[in-house]
Amino acid sequence: MCKKNISKEVKWLLLGIPVIFIASAIFHFVYGWTGNNKVVGMFFPANESIFEHLKMLIFPIIIWWTAIYFAKGKELNIDKNKWFFGCLVSLVASMLFMMMFYYTITGALGIESLALDIANTFLSIAFGQLLGIHFYKHSKGIEWNGSWAIIIVIVAVCIWFSLNPPELPMFLDATTGTYGIK
């Protein structure tokens, strides 16, 4: 039997799959728990649109990768450029996977299911983390500040569209027929 050694930083990123998943479940409800606070709605899902559900991925992924870097970066000799490039890849891959899964299952096949929505969130996180790990391990990455610049743009666009959603299906809360923060 062939046993591969998994590096400690990869173990932390794999641990991120269930941790980010649990955080995303909590993120789903924070806006409602705070009495539908508009500021909170910029960072947490404010309705049931697919766009708002992307926030369940964006912030927990960024927080996890950043926290692990600051908590373990020196100890594990983590390459900052490769690490934050892996974070960026994980973030974008998770978001794209979530949208593709949703539009395939719900849009193309017309299936609406809470179980599939939960599976979508878990699979999106797992796919993103695994792809982020791959790029961390096997790429040269880009300058860490370049990765962060792109991450900040993604966050800024997310906040902008939370406050100013275009009337497109991706931003529509089908349960209420509304867009954006209530």
Residue, then its C-alpha position, 0 to 999 in steps of 0.5 A: m500500500c502506497k502512503k503519501n505524506i500530506s504536508k501540514e499546510v495541506k492538512w490545514l486546507l483540507l480541514g478548511i472544507p468542513v470548517i468553511f462549510i459550517a461557517s457558510a451555514i452560519f453565514h446563511f442566517v446572520y442577516g436575519w438574526t441581526g434584524n435585517n441590518k443593511v450593513v450586515g447584509m453587505f457581507f452576509p446573504a440578505n435574500e435567497s438569490i444565487f448571488e447572495h448565496l455566494k457570500m456564504l463562500i466568499f468571506p469564510i474562504i478568505i477568513w480561513w486562508t488568511a487566518i491559517y497564514f497568520a497563525k501557521g505561516k512562519e511555523l510551516n514556512i508558507d510561501k505567501n505568494k503561492w498561498f494567497f494565489g491558492c486562496l484566490v483560486s479557491l475563492v473563484a473556483s468555489m463561486l463558479f462551481m456554485m453557480m454552475f451547479y445551481y444553474t444546471i440543477t435548478g435552471a436547466l433541470g428545474i429541480e429545487s431541493l434544499a438537500l441539493d442546495i446544501a450539497n452544492t455548498f459543500l461540493s463548491i467549497a471542496f472543489g475550491q479548496l482542492l483546486g486552491i491546494h493544487f495551485y498552492k503546491h504546483s504553481k509559482g503563484i503571483e505576487w501576494n499583493g496582486s492576489w489580494a488586489i483581486i480578492i479586494v475587487i471581488v469583495a467590493v463588487c460583491i458589496w456593490f451588487s448587494l446594495n445595487p443589484p441589477e434586475l437579472p435572474m442571478f440577483l432575484d430572490a425567487t421566494t419574494g420577487t425582490y432584489g438585494i437587501k430588503 
